[in-house]
């Protein structure tokens, strides 16, 4: 990838450059993976860090949608890398949620919706305290 660091502030620009140069959507997926690997996991994060992690993960997943491919086709790679960014209890609740709602564990868009709700609930609970 020509030595360009993939970080939150360079992600979208990097994606545009890769597509313009190569037209290869697999490079986008690799850039997304590198971006997720570069995030600091929110294992014991403050609410602000948790919210920032969710926003960054959500933004990067949304950036993949215009590629014209089903982002769930990359779920085997994207979901574990996304889940590792969040506290373990979020991952456990995701597994329970999937079973109760009879969802596919491989639906990255449903996962992002779930993580957004979890982050919002954590924020609401904190405000109540």
N, C-alpha and C positions, 0 to 999 in steps of 0.2 A: 504493500500500500504506500509506496513512495516515502515512508518515514514520517508521515503526518500522524501526530498523536490524536487519538479519538477520545475526546472528552466532551462534557456537557456543552461547553461553549463552542466547540468545533464540529460537533456531530452532524448537524444539518448541512453545513458547508462541505464537509468531507463526503457526505452522501451524494451531494450534487456533483462534485468533482469526479467521484468514482463512476457515476452513471454517464456523465458526459464523455469521459475518457474511454470507458470500456463497454458500457451498456450491459454489464454482467450483474444481474441481481444477486448472485451468490456473494459478490464482494460486499454488497450491502448487508447481507446477513452476517458475514464475518465481522464487518465494522460494528454492527449492533452487538455481537458477542463480545468484542473487545471493549465496547463501551460499558456493557454490564459488568465485565470483569474488572473494569477500572473504578467502579463505584465502591464506596465504603459501605459494607453491609450494615444495616440498621438493627443489629442484634440486640443492643442495649441502648437504643437511640432515644434522644429527646423527641418530643412531639414534632418539633421543627425539622429535625433530621429525618424522621419517619415520613413526614409530608414531602420533603424535598426528594427523598428516595422514590416515593410513589410518583411524583410529578415527572422525574427524570425517566423512570422506567416506562411510564405511560406515554410520554412524548416520543420516546424512541420506538415503541411498538407502533404508535400512530404513524410515524415516519415511514414504516415499512409498508403500510397499506396501499399507498399509491403505486407500488411496484406492479400492481395488476395480478399478483399471486395471492393465494389464500395464506395469510400469515400462520394459520394453524398447521400448515404443511411443515412448518419449522418448529413445531411445539416440542419435539423431543429434546431440542437444544435450548430453546428460549425459555420454556417453563422452569426447568431446574435452575437455570442461571438467574431468572427473575426471582424465584422463591428464595434463593440463597441471600438475597438482599434484605429480606425481612426477618423479623423475630420468629423463632421456631414456633411459637404459639399461633402465628398467622398461618403457617404451613399446615399445622395440625387442624386448625379450623377449616382451611381450604379442603382438606381430605374429607372431613365430616360433611361440609357443605355439598361437595360433589356427590357424595352418597345419598344424602337426604333429598337433593334436588334432581337426582338421576341425570347428572351432567357428565360430559366427557372430561376427564382430567386433562385432556389435551387441547382445551379451548382457551387460547391465550387471551382472547377478548373477554371471555367470562372471568378469567382469572384477574385481569386488570380491573374489571368492574367490582369484583369481590374485594380486591386489595384496596380500592378506593373507598368502599364502604367500611372496611376495617379501620382504615386510617381516620376516616370521618368519625367513627364511633369512639376511637381512642381520644380524639380531640374533644368530642362532646363529653365523654366521661371525665376528662381532665377539667373541663370548664365547670362541671357540676360540683367537683371537689372544691 
